[in-house]
Amino acid sequence: MPKFPPIVAPGRTTIRILAILAAIGLWHLGSVNHLSFGLSFENVPSPVRVAAEIVDLAAGRDIWSHLLISVQRVALSFVLAAILGIAAGLVMGRYRIARDILIPYIEILRPIPAVAWIPLAILMWPTEESSILFITFLGALFPIVLNTIHGVEQTQAILVRAARSLGAREVDIFRHVVLPGALPSIATGLAIGMGVSWFSLLAGEIISGQYGIGYFTWVSYSLVQYPRIIVGMLAIGGLGTLSTWLVRRATAPLLTWQAGGR
């Protein structure tokens, strides 16, 4: 009997690359053949045209300035949201009176989409730049606050009582019991908040901005530059994915104790 080599299952990275290539292949077939089955590909540029547009834009400075401005806006807004969101979440999760006072505001404001905030933000803030930062800040804030509250509430009461029986002060309980127990949820909230901040930023840039990748994408649509629309979308997706990955990498060292205990 002839012996055949064992079938080796493809790795996860290989599967993901093949999935992306399959999507690009379907996109190419749809755009080249102008398919229209519910979704119309008649005006959708092919991957080849988009790739050529990326090469042309990369050689200039215009796209890079838009990307840099968007990254700066997200970074500043996200840092502020992380500081205030984690602090507020820890206090609200630990002290019932703080949660009863603040949670109604969060639950009322949280469902309001970023687009709905734009007219009021323009009226409230003196410049378009500050209004965009405010909208981006709100998008990141709510996931961080709610996940932090959830993490604090998941802290086992027996651990708190044990710490108190050993003479730990409230600040020590907060630092050595509550905060470590809430870190996994905080890390999740930061990752989600980063993704939502990009969504909120783009809404602000499209409607009230004059610079940024969202503005670039909208202007491309207005000028009927269809390949640039997809370039802008791909840039947004790439930046969002990269920034979320960076957040996860940054928070990973804080969770090494969790992996070691498994």
C-alpha positions as a printed NumPy array, in Angstrom:
array([[  0.   ,   0.   ,   0.   ],
       [  1.428,   3.376,  -0.956],
       [  1.903,   5.77 ,   1.887],
       [  0.55 ,   9.266,   1.5  ],
       [  1.874,  12.196,   3.503],
       [ -0.398,  13.274,   6.325],
       [ -2.769,  16.122,   5.629],
       [ -1.575,  19.171,   7.533],
       [ -4.25 ,  21.636,   8.511],
       [ -3.429,  25.192,   7.462],
       [ -2.468,  27.604,  10.202],
       [ -4.756,  30.348,  11.384],
       [ -2.718,  33.018,   9.627],
       [ -2.913,  31.109,   6.357],
       [ -6.681,  30.758,   6.676],
       [ -7.082,  34.469,   7.29 ],
       [ -4.914,  35.376,   4.308],
       [ -6.881,  33.017,   2.078],
       [-10.15 ,  34.527,   3.317],
       [ -8.936,  38.019,   2.394],
       [ -7.739,  36.84 ,  -1.019],
       [-11.112,  35.2  ,  -1.625],
       [-12.896,  38.465,  -0.817],
       [-10.595,  40.371,  -3.174],
       [-11.278,  37.807,  -5.873],
       [-15.038,  38.185,  -5.494],
       [-14.663,  41.964,  -5.494],
       [-12.649,  41.759,  -8.742],
       [-15.217,  39.529, -10.429],
       [-18.071,  41.774,  -9.361],
       [-16.445,  45.017, -10.52 ],
       [-15.055,  43.694, -13.822],
       [-18.322,  42.014, -14.833],
       [-20.522,  44.833, -13.439],
       [-22.573,  42.382, -11.46 ],
       [-25.854,  43.52 ,  -9.953],
       [-27.587,  41.109,  -7.594],
       [-29.147,  43.342,  -4.987],
       [-25.749,  44.996,  -4.654],
       [-24.577,  46.862,  -7.741],
       [-20.912,  46.749,  -8.73 ],
       [-21.329,  48.933, -11.822],
       [-19.548,  51.938, -10.302],
       [-17.266,  50.032,  -7.967],
       [-13.613,  50.236,  -9.096],
       [-11.65 ,  47.033,  -9.409],
       [ -8.882,  46.057,  -6.974],
       [ -6.331,  46.81 ,  -9.696],
       [ -7.549,  50.408, -10.039],
       [ -7.591,  50.846,  -6.278],
       [ -4.064,  49.453,  -5.986],
       [ -2.854,  51.871,  -8.65 ],
       [ -4.53 ,  54.735,  -6.795],
       [ -2.82 ,  53.704,  -3.562],
       [  0.565,  53.824,  -5.288],
       [ -0.161,  57.289,  -6.707],
       [ -1.397,  58.665,  -3.379],
       [  1.497,  57.156,  -1.431],
       [  3.927,  59.071,  -3.621],
       [  2.324,  62.387,  -2.651],
       [  1.827,  64.191,   0.65 ],
       [ -1.915,  64.846,   0.657],
       [ -3.071,  61.449,   1.947],
       [ -0.353,  61.347,   4.603],
       [ -1.39 ,  64.686,   6.065],
       [ -5.001,  63.506,   6.317],
       [ -3.914,  60.284,   8.   ],
       [ -1.662,  62.091,  10.457],
       [ -4.399,  64.509,  11.494],
       [ -6.88 ,  61.675,  12.068],
       [ -4.366,  59.67 ,  14.099],
       [ -3.584,  62.692,  16.257],
       [ -7.274,  63.325,  16.896],
       [ -7.944,  59.727,  17.877],
       [ -4.862,  59.518,  20.088],
       [ -5.689,  62.659,  22.06 ],
       [ -9.38 ,  61.861,  22.431],
       [ -8.72 ,  58.238,  23.365],
       [ -6.143,  59.093,  26.039],
       [ -8.541,  61.555,  27.667],
       [-11.394,  59.047,  27.463],
       [ -9.23 ,  56.297,  28.952],
       [ -8.13 ,  58.428,  31.917],
       [-11.582,  59.772,  32.757],
       [-13.435,  56.58 ,  31.813],
       [-11.324,  54.253,  33.946],
       [-11.389,  56.653,  36.904],
       [-15.156,  57.131,  36.692],
       [-15.76 ,  53.418,  36.166],
       [-13.7  ,  52.433,  39.199],
       [-15.506,  54.901,  41.434],
       [-18.948,  53.991,  40.082],
       [-18.278,  50.291,  40.345],
       [-16.967,  50.549,  43.893],
       [-19.371,  53.067,  45.421],
       [-23.095,  52.69 ,  44.929],
       [-23.877,  56.344,  45.552],
       [-21.565,  57.405,  42.721],
       [-23.161,  54.86 ,  40.387],
       [-26.685,  55.995,  41.275],
       [-25.757,  59.61 ,  40.544],
       [-23.851,  59.107,  37.288],
       [-25.333,  56.026,  35.611],
       [-28.562,  57.796,  34.494],
       [-26.493,  60.283,  32.485],
       [-24.459,  57.515,  30.895],
       [-27.487,  55.41 ,  29.99 ],
       [-29.281,  58.396,  28.465],
       [-26.324,  59.758,  26.508],
       [-24.751,  56.457,  25.442],
       [-27.337,  55.465,  22.777],
       [-27.061,  58.831,  21.017],
       [-25.041,  58.253,  17.811],
       [-22.029,  60.375,  16.996],
       [-23.784,  62.039,  14.047],
       [-26.514,  63.344,  16.341],
       [-23.919,  65.043,  18.55 ],
       [-22.395,  67.065,  15.726],
       [-24.824,  70.048,  15.614],
       [-24.719,  70.495,  19.388],
       [-20.945,  70.003,  19.506],
       [-20.478,  72.744,  16.917],
       [-22.631,  75.07 ,  19.029],
       [-20.885,  74.15 ,  22.289],
       [-17.251,  74.257,  21.214],
       [-15.494,  77.298,  19.735],
       [-13.798,  75.509,  16.825],
       [-14.557,  72.615,  14.513],
       [-11.408,  70.862,  15.711],
       [-12.512,  70.885,  19.351],
       [-15.99 ,  69.684,  18.388],
       [-14.516,  66.73 ,  16.472],
       [-12.302,  65.856,  19.439],
       [-15.325,  66.026,  21.74 ],
       [-17.35 ,  63.657,  19.557],
       [-14.433,  61.225,  19.321],
       [-13.925,  61.434,  23.085],
       [-17.569,  60.52 ,  23.735],
       [-17.369,  57.552,  21.393],
       [-14.473,  56.047,  23.356],
       [-15.709,  57.068,  26.804],
       [-18.86 ,  55.001,  27.226],
       [-17.416,  51.535,  26.41 ],
       [-14.509,  52.201,  28.759],
       [-16.739,  53.338,  31.624],
       [-19.223,  50.479,  31.323],
       [-16.581,  47.761,  30.997],
       [-14.688,  49.175,  33.969],
       [-17.857,  49.15 ,  36.07 ],
       [-18.492,  45.562,  35.023],
       [-14.964,  44.551,  35.975],
       [-15.211,  46.136,  39.422],
       [-18.577,  44.509,  40.068],
       [-17.106,  41.108,  39.206],
       [-14.582,  41.381,  42.035],
       [-15.321,  38.606,  44.499],
       [-16.634,  39.929,  47.796],
       [-14.765,  37.23 ,  49.713],
       [-11.465,  38.678,  48.511],
       [-12.439,  42.128,  49.753],
       [-13.476,  40.737,  53.133],
       [-10.251,  38.762,  53.375],
       [ -8.198,  41.878,  52.68 ],
       [-10.107,  43.827,  55.315],
       [ -9.641,  41.061,  57.874],
       [ -5.903,  41.356,  57.3  ],
       [ -6.041,  45.063,  58.065],
       [ -5.956,  46.434,  54.549],
       [ -7.1  ,  50.017,  54.107],
       [ -9.635,  51.041,  51.476],
       [ -6.91 ,  52.389,  49.207],
       [ -5.012,  49.099,  49.514],
       [ -8.146,  47.109,  48.674],
       [ -8.685,  49.323,  45.662],
       [ -5.111,  48.922,  44.488],
       [ -4.41 ,  45.266,  45.212],
       [ -7.843,  43.62 ,  44.937],
       [-10.368,  45.661,  42.969],
       [ -8.112,  47.077,  40.257],
       [ -6.324,  43.786,  39.359],
       [ -9.657,  41.974,  39.235],
       [-11.116,  44.619,  36.925],
       [ -8.139,  44.766,  34.545],
       [ -9.427,  42.169,  32.033],
       [-12.685,  44.099,  31.609],
       [-10.826,  47.405,  31.46 ],
       [ -8.592,  46.045,  28.685],
       [-11.665,  44.926,  26.761],
       [-13.276,  48.327,  27.215],
       [-10.163,  50.072,  25.932],
       [-10.074,  47.898,  22.809],
       [-13.776,  48.466,  22.116],
       [-13.44 ,  52.17 ,  22.858],
       [-10.629,  52.505,  20.338],
       [-12.798,  51.018,  17.594],
       [-15.779,  53.227,  18.458],
       [-13.559,  56.31 ,  18.6  ],
       [-12.639,  55.806,  14.938],
       [-16.304,  55.516,  14.005],
       [-17.123,  58.705,  15.903],
       [-14.134,  60.563,  14.469],
       [-15.14 ,  59.797,  10.899],
       [-18.674,  61.019,  11.482],
       [-17.288,  64.317,  12.725],
       [-14.739,  64.651,   9.926],
       [-17.259,  63.92 ,   7.205],
       [-19.776,  66.511,   8.379],
       [-17.801,  69.282,  10.05 ],
       [-14.129,  68.662,   9.308],
       [-11.815,  70.115,   6.707],
       [ -8.978,  67.638,   7.175],
       [ -8.657,  63.966,   8.081],
       [ -9.233,  60.636,   6.397],
       [-12.995,  60.887,   6.851],
       [-13.023,  64.241,   5.096],
       [-10.776,  62.809,   2.368],
       [-13.193,  59.926,   1.779],
       [-16.261,  62.173,   1.614],
       [-14.607,  64.664,  -0.747],
       [-13.591,  61.759,  -2.988],
       [-17.256,  60.791,  -3.249],
       [-18.294,  64.386,  -3.973],
       [-15.692,  64.63 ,  -6.754],
       [-16.653,  61.218,  -8.197],
       [-13.194,  59.805,  -7.464],
       [-14.414,  56.298,  -6.705],
       [-11.038,  54.574,  -6.273],
       [-10.14 ,  57.11 ,  -3.602],
       [-13.306,  56.259,  -1.679],
       [-12.121,  52.687,  -1.282],
       [ -8.596,  53.854,  -0.477],
       [-10.034,  55.965,   2.33 ],
       [-12.135,  53.069,   3.582],
       [ -9.167,  50.703,   3.557],
       [ -7.049,  53.28 ,   5.394],
       [ -9.742,  53.645,   8.038],
       [-10.023,  49.889,   8.46 ],
       [ -6.268,  49.449,   8.619],
       [ -5.772,  52.234,  11.146],
       [ -8.633,  50.984,  13.295],
       [ -7.282,  47.446,  13.284],
       [ -3.722,  48.574,  14.001],
       [ -4.707,  50.892,  16.842],
       [ -6.881,  48.236,  18.463],
       [ -4.011,  45.75 ,  18.217],
       [ -1.679,  48.29 ,  19.833],
       [ -4.118,  48.743,  22.709],
       [ -4.277,  44.995,  23.247],
       [ -0.492,  44.726,  23.141],
       [ -0.123,  47.6  ,  25.587],
       [ -2.523,  46.032,  28.086],
       [ -1.195,  42.473,  27.707],
       [  1.651,  42.884,  30.262],
       [ -0.932,  43.892,  32.884],
       [ -2.717,  40.557,  32.415],
       [  0.236,  38.173,  32.642],
       [ -0.95 ,  37.055,  36.069],
       [ -4.196,  35.861,  34.464],
       [ -2.389,  33.665,  31.918],
       [ -0.068,  32.295,  34.571],
       [ -2.926,  31.151,  36.745],
       [ -4.489,  28.935,  34.096]])
